[in-house]
Structures are given as C-alpha cells and as structure tokens.
Amino acid sequence: MKSKSHSGVKKRVKVKGKGTMMTCKSCKKHLLSDKSKRGKKASPFGLHVIGKKKQDVKRMLPGLV
C-alpha cells in the first residue's frame, strides 16, 4: 500500500533543494497592533525545522524528503 503525505504538513513546511525544511513563524497573522515591530519583523522568511521535529516531518512526508 502506498503511504500518503500528511496534508497539513504539506501546507506548512517547504522542503528546499538540499533537504532543508522551512516553516513559517507563528503569531504573525492577526492582532498585530499590540505586538512590537521587532517581534513582527524577526525572521520574515521562516524558521528551520530542527531536531525531533525534523524526524517527525520526514515521517509525515515520505515522498518529498
């Protein structure tokens, strides 16, 4: 039986060319007026998926990683 990719992870994680996985920074969608400019601007292009999370993502995306 063919294993399927987790659709929620497909939407949230991008796999780069060398296998690096990137995800978006949280808390940047709404209620931005109460948050500091520094906090909103930090890491605009996303965060690297590292450690145990990387293993979990690899398991959930069998065809992409």
DSSP file (Angstrom, degrees, kcal/mol; ACC not computed):
  #  RESIDUE AA STRUCTURE BP1 BP2  ACC     N-H-->O    O-->H-N    N-H-->O    O-->H-N    TCO  KAPPA ALPHA  PHI   PSI    X-CA   Y-CA   Z-CA
    1    1 A M              0   0    0      0, 0.0     2,-0.3     0, 0.0     0, 0.0   0.000 360.0 360.0 360.0 135.5    0.0    0.0    0.0
    2    2 A K        -     0   0    0      1,-0.1     2,-0.3     0, 0.0     0, 0.0  -0.538 360.0-127.7 -75.3 133.8    1.3    3.4   -0.9
    3    3 A S        -     0   0    0     -2,-0.3     2,-0.3     1,-0.0    60,-0.1  -0.634  22.7-139.3 -83.9 141.1    1.9    5.7    2.0
    4    4 A K        -     0   0    0     -2,-0.3     2,-0.2    58,-0.1    -1,-0.0  -0.705  13.3-115.2-101.4 149.7    0.3    9.2    1.8
    5    5 A S        -     0   0    0     -2,-0.3     2,-0.6    56,-0.1    56,-0.2  -0.533  36.3-104.4 -77.6 148.4    1.8   12.5    2.8
    6    6 A H     >  -     0   0    0     54,-2.5     4,-2.0    -2,-0.2     3,-0.3  -0.642  27.3-150.5 -74.8 118.2    0.2   14.4    5.7
    7    7 A S  H  > S+     0   0    0     -2,-0.6     4,-1.3     1,-0.2    -1,-0.2   0.821  92.5  54.6 -66.7 -31.3   -1.8   17.2    4.0
    8    8 A G  H  > S+     0   0    0      1,-0.2     4,-0.9     2,-0.2    -1,-0.2   0.881 110.3  46.0 -67.9 -37.8   -1.5   19.6    7.0
    9    9 A V  H  > S+     0   0    0     -3,-0.3     4,-2.1     1,-0.2     3,-0.4   0.858 106.2  59.7 -73.0 -35.6    2.3   19.3    7.0
   10   10 A K  H  < S+     0   0    0     -4,-2.0    -1,-0.2     1,-0.2    -2,-0.2   0.871 107.7  46.7 -58.3 -36.5    2.4   19.7    3.2
   11   11 A K  H  < S+     0   0    0     -4,-1.3    -1,-0.2     1,-0.2    -2,-0.2   0.755 119.3  38.6 -76.4 -24.5    0.8   23.1    3.6
   12   12 A R  H  < S+     0   0    0     -4,-0.9    12,-0.7    -3,-0.4     2,-0.4   0.624 107.9  59.3-105.7 -16.0    3.0   24.3    6.4
   13   13 A V  E  <  -A   23   0A   0     -4,-2.1     2,-0.5    10,-0.1    10,-0.2  -0.956  58.4-160.0-123.5 133.3    6.5   23.0    5.5
   14   14 A K  E     -A   22   0A   0      8,-2.7     8,-2.9    -2,-0.4     2,-0.6  -0.937  12.1-146.2-109.7 132.9    8.6   23.8    2.5
   15   15 A V  E     -A   21   0A   0     -2,-0.5     6,-0.2     6,-0.2     5,-0.1  -0.880  16.9-151.1-100.5 121.0   11.5   21.4    1.5
   16   16 A K    >   -     0   0    0      4,-3.6     3,-1.5    -2,-0.6    -1,-0.0  -0.184  33.3 -88.0 -83.1 179.3   14.4   23.2    0.0
   17   17 A G  T 3  S+     0   0    0      1,-0.3    -1,-0.1     2,-0.1    -2,-0.0   0.850 124.1  44.0 -60.3 -41.5   16.9   21.7   -2.5
   18   18 A K  T 3  S-     0   0    0      2,-0.0    -1,-0.3     1,-0.0     3,-0.1   0.292 126.7 -91.9 -90.5  11.1   19.4   20.2   -0.1
   19   19 A G  S <  S+     0   0    0     -3,-1.5     2,-0.2     1,-0.3    -2,-0.1   0.478  77.2 148.0  93.7   2.2   16.7   18.8    2.1
   20   20 A T        -     0   0    0     -5,-0.1    -4,-3.6    28,-0.0     2,-0.5  -0.527  37.6-145.2 -69.9 135.5   16.5   21.8    4.5
   21   21 A M  E     -A   15   0A   0     28,-0.4    28,-2.3    -6,-0.2     2,-0.4  -0.897  14.5-167.9-108.8 132.6   12.9   22.2    5.8
   22   22 A M  E     -AB  14  48A   0     -8,-2.9    -8,-2.7    -2,-0.5     2,-0.3  -0.917   5.0-177.1-119.8 143.9   11.5   25.7    6.4
   23   23 A T  E     -AB  13  47A   0     24,-2.4    24,-3.1    -2,-0.4   -10,-0.1  -0.937  31.6 -98.8-134.3 159.4    8.3   26.6    8.2
   24   24 A C        -     0   0    0    -12,-0.7     2,-0.2    -2,-0.3    21,-0.1  -0.433  38.4-107.0 -78.5 151.0    6.6   30.0    8.9
   25   25 A K        -     0   0    0     18,-0.3     3,-0.3    19,-0.1    -1,-0.1  -0.562  38.4-125.6 -75.3 139.9    7.0   31.9   12.1
   26   26 A S  S    S+     0   0    0     -2,-0.2    -1,-0.1     1,-0.2     0, 0.0  -0.256  81.5  41.5 -81.5 171.4    3.9   31.8   14.3
   27   27 A C  S    S+     0   0    0      1,-0.1    -1,-0.2    -2,-0.0    -2,-0.0   0.799  81.4 105.8  65.2  35.1    1.9   34.8   15.7
   28   28 A K        +     0   0    0     -3,-0.3     3,-0.1     1,-0.0    -1,-0.1   0.119  56.7  76.2-127.2  22.5    2.1   36.9   12.6
   29   29 A K  S    S-     0   0    0      1,-0.3     2,-0.3     2,-0.0     3,-0.1   0.839  99.3  -1.6-102.9 -42.2   -1.5   36.7   11.2
   30   30 A H  S    S+     0   0    0      1,-0.2    -1,-0.3     2,-0.0     0, 0.0  -0.918 106.9  43.7-148.0 171.1   -3.7   38.9   13.3
   31   31 A L    >   +     0   0    0     -2,-0.3     3,-0.6    -3,-0.1     4,-0.2   0.892  64.1 150.3  56.7  43.8   -3.7   41.2   16.4
   32   32 A L  G >   +     0   0    0      1,-0.2     3,-0.9     2,-0.2     8,-0.1   0.658  51.3  75.0 -81.6 -15.7   -0.5   42.8   15.1
   33   33 A S  G 3  S+     0   0    0      1,-0.2    -1,-0.2     3,-0.0    -2,-0.0   0.801  96.1  49.2 -69.0 -26.6   -1.1   46.2   16.6
   34   34 A D  G <  S+     0   0    0     -3,-0.6     2,-0.3     2,-0.1    -1,-0.2   0.526  97.7  86.8 -88.2  -5.6   -0.3   45.0   20.1
   35   35 A K  S <  S-     0   0    0     -3,-0.9     2,-0.0    -4,-0.2    -4,-0.0  -0.675  84.5-104.7 -99.3 151.3    2.9   43.3   19.1
   36   36 A S     >  -     0   0    0     -2,-0.3     4,-1.9     1,-0.1     5,-0.2  -0.317  20.6-125.1 -72.4 153.8    6.3   45.0   18.8
   37   37 A K  H  > S+     0   0    0      1,-0.2     4,-2.1     2,-0.2     5,-0.2   0.877 111.9  54.4 -64.5 -38.0    7.8   45.9   15.5
   38   38 A R  H  > S+     0   0    0      1,-0.2     4,-1.4     2,-0.2    -1,-0.2   0.907 108.5  47.9 -63.9 -42.1   10.9   44.0   16.3
   39   39 A G  H  4 S+     0   0    0      1,-0.2    -1,-0.2     2,-0.2    -2,-0.2   0.867 113.1  47.8 -67.5 -36.2    9.0   40.8   17.1
   40   40 A K  H  < S+     0   0    0     -4,-1.9    -1,-0.2     1,-0.2    -2,-0.2   0.848 114.1  46.4 -72.5 -33.7    6.9   41.1   13.9
   41   41 A K  H  < S+     0   0    0     -4,-2.1    -1,-0.2    -5,-0.2    -2,-0.2   0.710  85.0 111.9 -83.0 -20.7   10.0   41.7   11.7
   42   42 A A  S  < S-     0   0    0     -4,-1.4   -17,-0.1     1,-0.2    -3,-0.0  -0.307  91.8  -7.9 -61.5 130.6   12.2   38.9   13.2
   43   43 A S  S >  S+     0   0    0      1,-0.1     3,-1.0     2,-0.1   -18,-0.3   0.938  72.2 177.8  52.1  64.3   12.8   36.0   10.8
   44   44 A P  T 3  S+     0   0    0      0, 0.0   -19,-0.1     0, 0.0    -1,-0.1   0.777  73.6  53.9 -69.4 -25.6   10.5   37.1    8.0
   45   45 A F  T 3  S-     0   0    0      1,-0.3     2,-0.2   -21,-0.1    -2,-0.1   0.441 115.0 -99.0 -93.3   1.3   11.4   34.2    5.7
   46   46 A G    <   -     0   0    0     -3,-1.0     2,-0.3   -24,-0.1    -1,-0.3  -0.521  34.6 -77.8 115.1 178.8   10.7   31.4    8.1
   47   47 A L  E     -B   23   0A   0    -24,-3.1   -24,-2.4    -2,-0.2     2,-0.2  -0.896  37.3-111.0-123.2 149.1   12.5   29.1   10.5
   48   48 A H  E     -B   22   0A   0     -2,-0.3     2,-0.6   -26,-0.2   -26,-0.2  -0.573  28.2-126.8 -76.0 141.6   14.5   25.9   10.0
   49   49 A V        +     0   0    0    -28,-2.3   -28,-0.4    -2,-0.2     2,-0.3  -0.824  43.3 171.4 -88.2 121.6   12.9   22.7   11.2
   50   50 A I    >   -     0   0    0     -2,-0.6     3,-1.0     4,-0.0     4,-0.4  -0.848  31.6  -1.6-131.6 164.0   15.5   21.0   13.5
   51   51 A G  T >> S-     0   0    0     -2,-0.3     4,-1.2     1,-0.2     3,-0.6  -0.260 121.6  -4.7  67.0-138.7   15.9   18.1   15.9
   52   52 A K  H 3> S+     0   0    0      1,-0.2     4,-2.1     2,-0.2    -1,-0.2   0.833 130.8  61.0 -61.4 -35.6   13.0   15.8   16.8
   53   53 A K  H <> S+     0   0    0     -3,-1.0     4,-2.5     1,-0.2    -1,-0.2   0.868 100.2  55.5 -60.7 -36.4   10.6   17.9   14.7
   54   54 A K  H <> S+     0   0    0     -3,-0.6     4,-2.2    -4,-0.4    -1,-0.2   0.901 107.1  49.1 -64.6 -40.4   12.7   17.2   11.6
   55   55 A Q  H  X S+     0   0    0     -4,-1.2     4,-1.8     2,-0.2    -1,-0.2   0.907 111.4  50.0 -63.6 -41.4   12.3   13.5   12.2
   56   56 A D  H  X S+     0   0    0     -4,-2.1     4,-1.7     1,-0.2    -2,-0.2   0.907 110.7  49.0 -63.7 -42.4    8.5   13.8   12.6
   57   57 A V  H  X S+     0   0    0     -4,-2.5     4,-1.6     1,-0.2    -1,-0.2   0.899 108.5  53.4 -66.2 -40.2    8.2   15.9    9.4
   58   58 A K  H  < S+     0   0    0     -4,-2.2    -1,-0.2     1,-0.2     7,-0.2   0.884 109.1  49.9 -60.7 -38.0   10.3   13.3    7.4
   59   59 A R  H  < S+     0   0    0     -4,-1.8    -1,-0.2     1,-0.2    -2,-0.2   0.851 112.4  47.0 -68.5 -34.3    7.9   10.6    8.6
   60   60 A M  H  < S+     0   0    0     -4,-1.7   -54,-2.5     1,-0.2    -1,-0.2   0.675 114.4  47.2 -83.3 -17.5    4.8   12.6    7.6
   61   61 A L     X  +     0   0    0     -4,-1.6     4,-1.2   -56,-0.2     3,-0.5  -0.630  65.4 162.1-120.0  71.7    6.2   13.5    4.1
   62   62 A P  T  4 S+     0   0    0      0, 0.0    -1,-0.1     0, 0.0    -2,-0.1   0.819  74.8  41.0 -66.0 -31.0    7.5   10.2    2.8
   63   63 A G  T  4 S+     0   0    0      1,-0.1    -2,-0.1     2,-0.1    -5,-0.0   0.658 114.2  49.9 -90.2 -15.6    7.7   11.2   -0.9
   64   64 A L  T  4        0   0    0     -3,-0.5    -1,-0.1     1,-0.1    -6,-0.1   0.658 360.0 360.0 -99.9 -18.1    9.1   14.7   -0.5
   65   65 A V     <        0   0    0     -4,-1.2    -1,-0.1    -7,-0.2    -2,-0.1   0.400 360.0 360.0-112.4 360.0   12.1   14.2    1.8
